[in-house]
Amino acid sequence: MINMHPRPSPIAASLYTLRDMNVDVIIMHGPNGCCFRTGRLLESDGVRVLTTAMAENDFILGAGEKLQETLIKAYEMFNPKLMGVVGTCASMIIGEDLKEAIINADLPCTVIPVESHGGSGEGDNTVGAIMVLDAAVEAEVISRDEADRQIRMLEKATMIEKTRGMAQGKYIKPDYGESKEKIAKIIVNAIKNNEKVAFIHNAKKETAYLFADIINFDYTQINKNNKPLIIANLDENIGLERIRNHAKNIKNQLPIDIDYITGGLDEYPITADNAAEYLKDKDLDLIVVFGVPHAFPIEDFNVKSIAVTDGPRLVQPLKELGYTHVIAELDAHSKTLGTKEIVTSDFGEMIRASIGWLNE
């Protein structure tokens, strides 16, 4: 199956997964422009991202010494406890040995080598994350059980993208969905009119700080006798420390009680099914799913529904799955990097504005 539009790469997934392990420094062994945007964004999350800046001669003669020198320089500059070295298309295709350079550098810290590149596996971005998990086990940074749990989640996520998301193999035109004002008014009026509404927070890692803003409102200002159901993948006891802290922060900041916790923030491929199981016997009028809404089996529910995604290329697939309305929030990753607080979303703002208009 060939994807006809750009997709996230295994290299970027490797970078984000190393970030989740709280590495201090990441060295990308490749040209200085490789994964430029991801590297720059991760600086906002407190990770120092460096490059060996491989050039044309390095593609022919190799750049093992350059990587070794960069490792030593990085340690001198930042005195890290944990580092990652990530391969790129250029270094991996010519067979650069990351482990040899790490051994030769002989640094007094832990270094995780990740031999990822743009074509790793079949080019699925999750392959890069799995490579990091396996390498982290070898470096004794995480346990085998934790790595295996996360790998199961990533494999499930890949399956969802290939069957229900934007990795189905066809070209999908970007679409920004319907008017956020119109959809916000649908939600507010449903609560006002005593309809039974369920909000399903099924967000991915740090993007939850933006999607949680959708339920960052006081329902009593609409109808104090009609609290919507709140279902969320905000279990603060599952995942790496960084991910658990995200869940804890969001729960502490939300003004509304959560009725059911479906799992952790890195379990979004399965927490949507947990939400569906919880809701199957509820007499609902409206379901609102946000974060990774294509993981939720909306086709099993014969009710009005709203999906909120961060991918313009997911709008069309979500409509095909059966959602009544679909809208897109943009730049969820870039808006939430480095934060520990709920981030204002366009749709959350529109819901609060609609409540204000209702009370005028």
Salt bridges, closest charged atoms under 4 A:
ASP20 OD1 - ARG19 NE 2.66
ASP20 OD2 - LYS205 NZ 2.64
GLU43 OE1 - ARG48 NH1 3.18
ASP45 OD2 - ARG19 NH1 2.62
ASP45 OD2 - ARG242 NH1 3.67
ASP58 OD2 - LYS66 NZ 2.75
GLU96 OE1 - HIS29 NE2 2.90
GLU122 OE1 - LYS162 NZ 3.95
ASP124 OD2 - LYS162 NZ 3.06
ASP134 OD1 - ARG144 NH2 2.78
GLU138 OE2 - LYS99 NZ 3.47
GLU146 OE2 - ARG149 NH2 2.75
ASP148 OD1 - ARG144 NE 3.03
GLU161 OE2 - HIS294 NE2 2.62
ASP175 OD2 - LYS319 NZ 3.66
GLU178 OE1 - LYS182 NZ 2.45
GLU178 OE1 - HIS325 ND1 3.11
GLU181 OE2 - LYS185 NZ 3.11
GLU195 OE1 - LYS304 NZ 3.21
GLU206 OE1 - ARG19 NH2 2.95
GLU206 OE2 - HIS333 ND1 3.20
ASP213 OD2 - ARG352 NH2 3.01
GLU236 OE1 - LYS251 NZ 3.04
ASP259 OD2 - LYS227 NZ 2.72
ASP266 OD2 - ARG149 NH2 2.70
GLU267 OE2 - ARG149 NH1 3.52
GLU277 OE2 - LYS280 NZ 2.68
GLU299 OE2 - ARG164 NH1 2.85
GLU320 OE1 - LYS170 NZ 3.29
GLU349 OE1 - ARG352 NH2 3.21
